[in-house]
Amino acid sequence: MLGTNKVICISGKNQCAIDALNFVIKKYNNYKIYSLPNKSDNGKNNWQNSFKEHSIKNKIEVTDIKKLHKIEKLYFFSLEYESIIDVSKFKSKKLFNFHFSLLPKYRGCHTNFYQIYNGEKQSGVTLHKIEKGIDTGKIIDLKKFNIPINATAYSNYIKLMKCAFLLFRKNFDSLLNDRYKLKKQFIRKGSYFNRNSVNYSKLVNIDNFDNNLKTHNKIRSLIFPPFQLPIYKGKKIIKSKFINKKIKLYYL
């Protein structure tokens, strides 16, 4: 028997979205639950399990964004959902995003890449309301972790996914019951990057090799084996270590 007419939708991709959906299925199965995978999700597993395939396997209805627009008591959660949400089309304003950076820094796309490329010492996930603008909504909570000097874009992304789920689990009940506080972002103190700001195919060839931290950061920002590896002198790099102010490379 349904205990509420509230509707939950988990949107996005990869393990963080799957973990969030599993949590809701286990703890909140008296609610109507929808799944909204990314358009690129073809239902087949690759380097990460398909969120769409996992939803279907667990008998969760895969919906479309237009159907969600019409639901008044919708609670929408984005964990790596790739399309821009137009809040003006939703009847509900209970729209939440788990953004893979410490906002207001690194709004938009390629957040993981830029954090490593710029040598950030901390990363994390920010939970915020989805409002007009890209990742500009008021902040509800965030979770930080340190970035080791030899961390790669790949290892950092794995941490970000785990961090996102932990933040989701911590805040879910409060979000569902409207018990949370909002904090305005200071956008001018942040940064934004659009989808076209990085061309990985042009960056992977390391032509100018200066043995310094900047080069090390560039190399490790490109180490993401499911998609690309940086190349130096025709060889693919799988690891870069910065030891005694010098780079040591490990090749595939």
C-alpha positions in Angstrom: 0.0 0.0 0.0 1.4 3.4 -1.0 2.1 5.6 2.0 2.5 8.8 0.0 1.7 10.3 -3.4 5.3 11.7 -3.7 7.2 10.5 -6.7 11.0 9.9 -6.7 13.1 10.0 -9.9 16.8 9.1 -10.0 18.5 10.4 -13.1 22.0 10.0 -14.4 24.6 7.3 -15.0 27.2 5.0 -13.7 27.6 3.5 -10.2 26.6 6.5 -8.3 23.1 6.5 -9.9 22.8 2.8 -9.5 23.7 3.0 -5.8 21.2 5.8 -5.3 18.5 3.8 -7.0 19.3 0.7 -5.0 19.1 2.7 -1.8 15.6 4.1 -2.7 14.3 0.6 -3.8 15.4 -0.9 -0.4 14.4 1.9 1.9 11.5 3.8 0.2 9.7 1.2 -1.9 6.3 2.5 -0.8 6.9 5.5 -3.1 6.5 5.6 -6.9 10.0 5.4 -8.3 11.1 6.4 -11.8 14.5 6.2 -13.5 15.8 8.7 -16.1 19.0 7.5 -17.7 21.1 9.7 -20.0 20.2 9.6 -23.7 23.6 8.0 -24.4 22.7 5.0 -22.2 21.9 2.2 -24.7 21.1 -0.4 -22.0 24.4 -2.2 -22.4 27.2 -2.5 -19.8 30.6 -1.1 -20.6 33.3 0.2 -18.3 30.5 1.0 -15.9 27.2 -0.9 -15.6 24.3 0.6 -17.5 21.9 2.6 -15.3 19.1 1.9 -17.8 19.8 -1.9 -17.8 19.9 -1.9 -14.0 16.6 0.0 -13.8 14.8 -2.5 -16.1 16.3 -5.5 -14.3 14.9 -4.1 -11.0 11.5 -3.4 -12.6 11.8 0.4 -12.2 10.0 2.3 -14.9 12.3 4.1 -17.2 10.6 7.5 -18.0 11.3 10.5 -20.1 11.8 14.1 -19.1 8.4 15.3 -20.5 6.5 13.0 -18.3 8.4 14.3 -15.2 7.5 17.9 -16.1 3.9 17.2 -15.3 4.3 15.6 -11.9 3.5 18.1 -9.1 5.0 16.1 -6.2 8.1 15.0 -7.9 11.4 14.7 -6.1 14.1 14.7 -8.8 17.7 13.7 -8.1 20.5 14.1 -10.7 23.6 12.0 -10.3 25.6 12.7 -13.5 22.6 13.5 -15.6 24.0 15.0 -18.7 21.2 17.2 -20.1 20.4 20.7 -18.9 17.3 20.9 -16.8 14.9 23.6 -17.7 13.2 24.3 -14.3 10.5 26.4 -16.0 9.0 23.3 -17.5 8.6 21.5 -14.2 5.5 21.8 -12.0 7.7 20.6 -9.1 10.6 22.7 -7.7 12.0 19.8 -5.7 14.9 19.3 -8.1 18.3 18.4 -6.8 21.8 17.9 -8.3 24.9 16.2 -7.0 27.6 18.1 -8.7 31.2 16.7 -9.0 33.0 19.8 -7.6 33.1 22.1 -4.6 30.8 24.8 -5.9 31.0 27.6 -7.0 34.3 26.3 -8.5 34.1 24.2 -11.6 30.5 24.7 -12.6 29.5 23.1 -15.9 31.4 20.3 -17.6 34.8 18.5 -17.4 34.9 19.2 -13.6 37.0 16.2 -12.8 39.6 16.9 -15.5 40.0 20.5 -14.5 40.5 19.8 -10.8 43.4 17.4 -11.6 44.8 19.6 -14.4 44.9 22.7 -12.1 46.5 20.7 -9.3 43.7 21.1 -6.8 44.4 19.6 -3.4 40.7 19.0 -2.5 37.8 17.7 -4.5 34.3 16.7 -3.5 30.6 16.7 -4.4 28.1 19.5 -3.8 24.4 19.0 -3.3 22.4 21.9 -4.6 18.9 22.9 -5.8 18.5 22.9 -9.6 17.5 26.4 -10.5 17.8 28.7 -13.5 21.4 28.7 -14.6 24.0 25.9 -14.8 25.0 24.6 -11.4 24.1 28.0 -9.9 21.4 26.8 -7.5 21.6 27.3 -3.7 23.8 24.8 -1.8 22.3 22.3 0.6 25.4 20.3 1.6 28.8 19.2 0.4 31.3 16.4 1.0 35.1 17.0 0.6 38.1 14.7 0.2 41.8 15.3 -0.4 43.4 14.7 -3.8 46.7 12.9 -3.5 49.5 14.4 -5.7 49.6 11.3 -7.9 45.9 10.8 -8.2 44.6 10.4 -11.8 41.4 11.7 -13.4 40.2 8.1 -13.3 40.9 7.4 -9.6 39.5 10.8 -8.7 36.3 10.1 -10.6 35.8 6.8 -8.8 36.1 8.7 -5.5 33.6 11.3 -6.7 31.0 8.6 -7.5 31.4 7.1 -4.0 31.3 10.6 -2.5 28.1 11.5 -4.4 26.3 8.4 -3.1 27.4 9.0 0.5 26.1 12.6 0.2 22.8 11.3 -1.3 22.3 8.7 1.4 23.0 11.3 4.2 20.6 13.9 2.9 17.9 11.9 1.2 15.4 11.7 4.0 15.8 15.4 4.7 15.3 16.3 1.1 12.2 14.1 0.8 10.6 15.7 3.9 11.7 19.3 3.1 13.9 19.6 6.1 17.0 21.4 4.7 18.6 24.8 4.6 19.8 26.6 1.5 22.9 28.7 1.1 23.4 31.1 -1.7 26.4 30.6 -4.0 28.9 33.4 -4.6 29.2 32.8 -8.3 31.8 35.5 -8.9 34.2 33.5 -6.7 33.8 30.4 -8.8 34.5 29.2 -12.4 32.6 27.7 -15.3 33.6 25.5 -18.2 31.3 24.5 -21.1 31.2 21.1 -22.9 33.5 22.4 -25.7 36.2 23.7 -23.4 38.3 20.5 -23.6 39.3 18.5 -26.7 40.9 15.4 -25.3 42.1 14.1 -28.7 44.2 17.2 -29.1 45.6 17.1 -25.5 46.6 13.5 -25.2 49.9 13.9 -27.2 52.4 15.4 -24.7 54.8 17.3 -27.0 56.4 19.7 -24.6 57.7 17.8 -21.7 58.9 20.1 -18.9 59.9 18.0 -15.9 57.7 19.9 -13.4 54.4 19.7 -11.4 52.4 21.5 -14.2 53.3 18.8 -16.7 52.6 16.0 -14.1 49.2 17.5 -13.5 48.4 17.6 -17.2 49.5 14.0 -17.7 47.4 12.6 -14.8 44.4 14.7 -15.8 44.3 12.7 -19.0 44.7 9.3 -17.5 41.2 7.8 -17.8 41.7 4.4 -19.4 38.1 3.8 -20.5 38.4 6.9 -22.8 42.0 7.9 -23.3 45.6 7.8 -22.1 48.2 10.5 -22.6 50.9 9.7 -25.1 54.6 10.6 -24.9 57.1 9.6 -27.6 54.5 7.2 -29.1 53.9 5.4 -25.8 50.8 5.5 -23.7 51.2 6.6 -20.1 49.3 4.7 -17.4 50.8 6.4 -14.4 52.7 9.5 -13.5 54.5 9.9 -10.1 55.9 13.2 -8.9 58.9 12.4 -6.7 61.5 14.8 -5.5 60.1 17.5 -7.8 60.6 15.2 -10.8 58.2 13.1 -12.9 58.5 9.3 -13.2 56.3 7.8 -16.0 54.9 4.3 -16.3 53.9 3.1 -19.7 51.3 0.7 -20.9 
